[in-house]
Amino acid sequence: MPADAPAPPATDEDDPGGRTARQIIVVVLVAAAVPLLYLASTPHDFFDLKIYMSAMRWWADGNPLYDYAQPDPVQQELFFTYPPFTALLLRPFAGLRIGVTVVLFTALTVLALLVTTWWLVSSVADRYGVSRWFAAGLAVPLVFAVESTRETIVFGQINMLLVVLVLADLLFAVPRNSRWAGVGIGLATALKLYPGIFIVYLLATRRWRAALVSSATAAGATLLAAAIAPSDSWRFWTHELWLTDRVGRPDYTGNQSLFGLLSRFTTPEKPNQVLWLVLAVAIAAYGLWRAARAARAGDEVAGLTLTGLVAVLVSPITWTHHAYWFIPAVVVLVDAALRPTGPAAGAGARRRRIALLSLAALVTAVIVYGVVSYYDWGRAFDRTNAPGEFLLRNLYVLFALLLLFVLPIRSKSPDPGTAVEVPKHEPSIRQ
């Protein structure tokens, strides 16, 4: 090289210490904003967890489990609404001080969030040669910033236990044909009914054995609870299960389901049941069809995400802490946007990449801002009239519907040298 030739530009490989320092700074800056979100949002003081523990003490004293009720300024009266199998798991906590229970539940929720976020981002990080620790360090604060996470933690909800069981099944056990495939989904269904949609997903993807195992596991756990608490089990399955008013008012803004959206138009009357049922069946059929297509393409994360979004929409009650499934949706959007398409793709690929990244950023902003943390529009239980109010009170419903149509289905092993063909019958934003 001539003496006066310019030196080659420095790269990250020449300065790994500097790259690590920059990554740490980025992670620290992102993480520093999270406590502010918790301080600014509505405090709940582990309200739901305290209801669980009060109900368990009531039950331990010999009272009927589903007779427990306590007044509430928003919902009038709150009850214990989980299946008896969940009560069996919660009952040992009734003997602990509430402070100890709060610490245990919060620690387990944090652990579940760390584990599930690692599962979602590690393969994406590997694909682009990014450190798994940096990817997780960036993703974890964002996951903790999301309203569904905040509500899960500050209410003391058990939602993340269900997410761990479902993700462990669908990301590891089911694709690898493990003998345990289906057990996690079955347990989650016995604990809370809405994960049962993932049994339907197993049937839609023709994973017959896993569907059978999950159904048998849910039935076994339910029968175990019935053997231990027969009267409470009989009452729950024959009566309490069908009383949706026990769960809470469907027109409250915190209910981000399709039924909640319709209820906010018809308050104080209930929406037309036939209309809701027709829409719910159509949404479930289309969403599960797309989820099955994703599974056949090898995109397990997109498949479980689409199924989770179906559950958000068709369940009569979907509280904000149930809306976890927007988190893997953002992971899918970002990964699909970053995948190489090759030089032949041209301007269309660039526009698609911009559209996907923009949608990922918009979804992230929506789920961080949320629907009840900063402006609780539901306290008055008024009808939804103005367009702006309609948007703010139904953000999750609208974005779940949007993602059901446009969430990309990624090929299992993309070829960096070729563009991915978009089927003519699919919207152009999909891969």
Buried (B, 14 or more C-beta within 10 A) or exposed (E): EEEEEEEEEEEEEEEEEEBBEEBEEEBEEBBEEBEEBBEEBEEBEBBBBBBBBBBBBBBEEEEEBBEBBEEEEEBEEBBBBBBBBBBBBBBEBBEEEBEEBBEEBBEBBBEBBBBBBBBBBBBBBEEEEBEBBBBBBBBBBBBBBBBBBBBBBBBBBBBBBBBBBBBBBBBBBBBEEBEBBBBBBBBBBBBBBBBBBBBBBBBBBEBEEBBBBBBEBBEBBBEBBBEBBEEBBEBBBEEBEEEBEBBBBBBBBBBBBBBBBBBBBBBEEBBEEEEBEEBBEEBBEBBBEBBBBBBEBBBBBBBBBBBBBBBBBBBBBBBBBBBBBBBBBBBBBBBBBEBBBBEEBEEEBEEBBEBBBEBBEBBBEBBBBBBBBEEBBBEEBBBBEEEEBBEBBBBBBBBBBBBBEBBBBBBEEBEEEEBBEBEEEBEEBBB
